[in-house]
Amino acid sequence: LLTDNPSQVGSVSVTVKVLDVNDNAPEFSRFYEAFVCENAKAGQLIQTVSAIDRDDPQEGQHFYYSLAPEAANNPNFTLRDNQGN
């Protein structure tokens, strides 16, 4: 359990930069908090995120996700755009 040994618990904040091309900025559909256990396997899915945009038309919005250039070569993190906002 996470509370068994608090000295072995760590946390890190991840910053997401949202780029926008019109009047209403996209936002995450909810607050996300992810947990990674020490026995997580390479390639294991850690978190899925979804975004919304209050601009019209709702069905015409598509978001593209990518790692920042400075993180693109970091072997510890990968990102997959599932083409579904």
ROSE-4610 file (N, C-alpha, C; in Angstrom, 1 decimal, always signed):
// ROSE-4610
residu = [L/L/L/L/L/L/T/T/T/D/D/D/N/N/N/P/P/P/S/S/S/Q/Q/Q/V/V/V/G/G/G/S/S/S/V/V/V/S/S/S/V/V/V/T/T/T/V/V/V/K/K/K/V/V/V/L/L/L/D/D/D/V/V/V/N/N/N/D/D/D/N/N/N/A/A/A/P/P/P/E/E/E/F/F/F/S/S/S/R/R/R/F/F/F/Y/Y/Y/E/E/E/A/A/A/F/F/F/V/V/V/C/C/C/E/E/E/N/N/N/A/A/A/K/K/K/A/A/A/G/G/G/Q/Q/Q/L/L/L/I/I/I/Q/Q/Q/T/T/T/V/V/V/S/S/S/A/A/A/I/I/I/D/D/D/R/R/R/D/D/D/D/D/D/P/P/P/Q/Q/Q/E/E/E/G/G/G/Q/Q/Q/H/H/H/F/F/F/Y/Y/Y/Y/Y/Y/S/S/S/L/L/L/A/A/A/P/P/P/E/E/E/A/A/A/A/A/A/N/N/N/N/N/N/P/P/P/N/N/N/F/F/F/T/T/T/L/L/L/R/R/R/D/D/D/N/N/N/Q/Q/Q/G/G/G/N/N/N]
num = [1/1/1/2/2/2/3/3/3/4/4/4/5/5/5/6/6/6/7/7/7/8/8/8/9/9/9/10/10/10/11/11/11/12/12/12/13/13/13/14/14/14/15/15/15/16/16/16/17/17/17/18/18/18/19/19/19/20/20/20/21/21/21/22/22/22/23/23/23/24/24/24/25/25/25/26/26/26/27/27/27/28/28/28/29/29/29/30/30/30/31/31/31/32/32/32/33/33/33/34/34/34/35/35/35/36/36/36/37/37/37/38/38/38/39/39/39/40/40/40/41/41/41/42/42/42/43/43/43/44/44/44/45/45/45/46/46/46/47/47/47/48/48/48/49/49/49/50/50/50/51/51/51/52/52/52/53/53/53/54/54/54/55/55/55/56/56/56/57/57/57/58/58/58/59/59/59/60/60/60/61/61/61/62/62/62/63/63/63/64/64/64/65/65/65/66/66/66/67/67/67/68/68/68/69/69/69/70/70/70/71/71/71/72/72/72/73/73/73/74/74/74/75/75/75/76/76/76/77/77/77/78/78/78/79/79/79/80/80/80/81/81/81/82/82/82/83/83/83/84/84/84/85/85/85]
x = [+0.8/+0.0/+0.9/+0.3/+1.0/+1.4/+0.5/+0.7/+1.6/+2.0/+2.9/+4.2/+4.8/+6.1/+6.2/+5.7/+5.7/+7.0/+8.1/+9.5/+9.8/+9.0/+9.2/+8.2/+7.5/+6.6/+7.2/+7.1/+7.6/+6.5/+6.6/+5.7/+6.4/+5.7/+6.3/+5.1/+5.2/+4.2/+4.6/+3.6/+3.8/+3.0/+3.7/+3.1/+2.6/+1.4/+0.9/+0.6/+1.3/+1.1/+0.0/-1.0/-2.1/-2.0/-1.9/-1.8/-3.2/-3.6/-4.9/-4.8/-5.8/-5.8/-7.0/-7.9/-9.1/-9.4/-10.6/-11.0/-11.0/-11.5/-11.6/-10.5/-9.7/-8.6/-9.2/-8.6/-9.0/-8.7/-9.3/-9.0/-9.2/-8.6/-8.9/-10.3/-10.9/-12.3/-12.5/-11.4/-11.5/-10.1/-9.9/-8.6/-8.1/-6.8/-6.1/-5.0/-5.0/-3.9/-3.5/-2.3/-1.9/-0.9/-0.9/-0.1/+0.7/+2.0/+2.8/+3.5/+3.3/+3.9/+5.3/+6.1/+7.5/+7.5/+6.5/+6.5/+5.8/+5.6/+5.1/+6.0/+5.4/+6.2/+6.4/+7.5/+7.8/+6.7/+6.2/+5.1/+3.8/+3.7/+2.4/+1.7/+0.4/-0.4/-0.6/-0.2/-0.3/-1.5/-1.8/-2.9/-3.4/-4.7/-5.4/-6.0/-5.8/-6.4/-7.3/-8.3/-9.2/-9.4/-9.6/-9.8/-11.1/-11.5/-12.8/-12.4/-13.2/-13.0/-14.4/-14.7/-16.0/-16.3/-15.4/-15.6/-16.5/-17.3/-18.1/-17.3/-17.6/-18.6/-17.9/-18.7/-18.2/-17.7/-18.4/-18.0/-16.8/-16.5/-15.4/-14.1/-14.0/-12.8/-12.0/-10.7/-9.8/-8.5/-8.0/-6.8/-5.7/-4.5/-3.3/-2.4/-1.9/-1.1/+0.4/+1.3/+2.7/+3.6/+4.7/+5.7/+6.4/+6.8/+7.6/+8.9/+9.5/+10.8/+11.9/+11.9/+13.0/+12.7/+11.5/+11.1/+11.0/+11.1/+10.8/+11.8/+13.0/+14.0/+14.2/+13.3/+13.4/+12.9/+13.7/+13.2/+12.2/+12.1/+11.1/+9.7/+9.4/+8.1/+7.8/+6.6/+6.1/+4.7/+4.2/+2.9/+2.3/+1.1/+0.4/-0.9/-1.1/-2.3/-3.3/-4.4/-5.4/-6.4/-6.2/-7.0/-8.5/-8.7/-10.1/-10.3/-9.5/-9.6/-9.4]
y = [-1.2/+0.0/+1.2/+2.3/+3.6/+4.1/+3.9/+4.5/+3.6/+2.4/+1.5/+2.1/+2.9/+3.5/+4.8/+5.9/+7.2/+7.7/+7.2/+7.6/+7.1/+6.2/+5.6/+6.2/+7.2/+7.9/+9.1/+9.3/+10.5/+11.1/+12.4/+13.0/+14.0/+14.2/+15.2/+15.8/+17.1/+17.8/+17.7/+17.6/+17.6/+18.7/+19.6/+20.8/+20.5/+20.8/+20.7/+22.0/+22.3/+23.6/+23.4/+24.2/+24.1/+25.3/+24.9/+25.8/+26.0/+27.2/+27.4/+28.3/+28.2/+28.9/+29.8/+29.8/+30.7/+31.3/+31.7/+32.5/+31.7/+30.5/+29.8/+28.7/+28.8/+27.8/+26.4/+25.4/+24.0/+23.8/+22.9/+22.6/+21.1/+20.5/+19.2/+19.0/+17.8/+17.6/+17.4/+17.1/+17.0/+17.1/+17.1/+17.2/+15.7/+15.6/+14.3/+14.2/+13.0/+12.7/+11.2/+11.0/+9.6/+9.1/+7.8/+7.1/+6.0/+5.9/+4.9/+4.1/+2.8/+1.9/+1.5/+1.1/+0.7/-0.5/-1.3/-2.5/-2.3/-1.0/-0.7/-1.3/-1.8/-2.4/-1.4/-1.5/-0.6/-0.7/+0.4/+0.5/+0.4/+0.3/+0.2/+1.6/+1.6/+2.8/+3.3/+4.6/+5.2/+6.1/+6.9/+7.9/+8.2/+8.3/+8.8/+10.1/+11.1/+12.4/+12.8/+13.6/+14.1/+15.6/+16.3/+17.7/+18.1/+19.3/+19.9/+21.3/+21.8/+23.2/+23.8/+24.9/+25.5/+26.3/+26.2/+26.8/+25.9/+26.6/+25.8/+25.5/+24.5/+23.4/+22.4/+21.9/+20.9/+19.6/+19.2/+17.9/+18.1/+19.4/+19.7/+19.9/+19.8/+20.1/+18.8/+18.9/+17.8/+18.3/+17.6/+18.0/+17.1/+17.7/+16.9/+17.0/+15.9/+15.8/+15.4/+16.0/+15.7/+16.1/+15.4/+15.8/+17.0/+17.9/+19.0/+18.6/+19.4/+19.0/+18.6/+19.2/+18.9/+17.6/+17.0/+15.8/+14.6/+15.0/+14.0/+12.8/+13.0/+12.0/+11.4/+11.7/+11.1/+9.7/+8.7/+7.3/+6.9/+7.7/+7.3/+7.7/+8.5/+8.9/+8.8/+8.3/+8.4/+8.8/+9.3/+9.8/+9.2/+8.8/+8.2/+9.0/+9.6/+10.4/+9.3/+9.1/+8.1/+8.6/+9.9/+10.5/+10.7/+10.7/+10.8/+12.0/+13.0/+14.2/+13.8]
z = [+0.0/+0.0/+0.0/-0.6/-0.6/+0.7/+1.7/+3.0/+3.9/+3.5/+4.3/+4.6/+3.6/+3.9/+3.2/+3.8/+3.2/+2.7/+3.2/+2.8/+1.4/+0.9/-0.5/-1.5/-1.1/-2.0/-2.5/-3.8/-4.4/-5.3/-5.6/-6.5/-7.5/-8.6/-9.6/-10.3/-10.5/-11.3/-12.8/-13.6/-15.0/-15.6/-16.4/-16.9/-18.4/-18.7/-20.0/-20.6/-21.7/-22.4/-23.5/-23.4/-24.3/-25.3/-26.6/-27.7/-28.3/-28.7/-29.2/-30.5/-31.4/-32.6/-32.7/-31.7/-31.8/-30.4/-30.2/-29.0/-27.7/-27.6/-26.4/-26.3/-25.3/-25.1/-24.8/-25.3/-24.9/-23.4/-22.8/-21.4/-21.2/-20.1/-19.8/-19.4/-19.7/-19.4/-17.9/-17.1/-15.7/-15.1/-13.8/-13.2/-13.2/-13.6/-13.7/-12.7/-12.1/-11.1/-11.4/-11.7/-12.1/-11.0/-10.9/-9.9/-10.7/-10.4/-11.1/-9.9/-10.0/-9.0/-9.4/-8.5/-8.8/-9.7/-9.8/-10.6/-12.0/-12.4/-13.7/-14.8/-15.8/-16.9/-18.0/-18.7/-19.8/-20.8/-21.3/-22.2/-21.6/-20.3/-19.6/-19.7/-20.0/-20.0/-18.6/-18.4/-17.1/-17.0/-18.0/-17.9/-19.3/-19.4/-20.6/-20.3/-21.1/-20.9/-22.0/-21.8/-22.7/-22.6/-23.7/-23.7/-24.3/-23.9/-24.5/-25.0/-25.9/-26.4/-26.6/-26.0/-26.0/-27.3/-28.3/-29.6/-30.4/-31.3/-32.3/-33.5/-34.2/-33.9/-33.0/-32.0/-31.1/-31.8/-32.8/-33.5/-34.4/-34.7/-35.6/-34.9/-33.6/-32.9/-32.8/-33.0/-32.8/-32.2/-31.2/-30.4/-30.8/-30.9/-31.2/-29.9/-29.5/-28.3/-28.8/-28.2/-28.4/-27.3/-27.1/-26.1/-26.5/-25.6/-25.9/-26.5/-27.4/-28.0/-27.0/-25.9/-24.9/-24.2/-24.3/-23.7/-24.7/-26.0/-27.0/-27.0/-26.5/-26.5/-25.2/-24.2/-22.9/-23.0/-22.7/-22.8/-21.7/-20.7/-19.6/-19.9/-20.9/-21.2/-22.7/-23.0/-24.4/-24.4/-25.5/-25.6/-26.9/-26.8/-28.0/-28.2/-29.3/-29.6/-30.2/-29.4/-29.9/-30.9/-31.3/-32.3/-31.9/-30.6/-30.1/-29.1/-29.2/-28.3/-26.8]
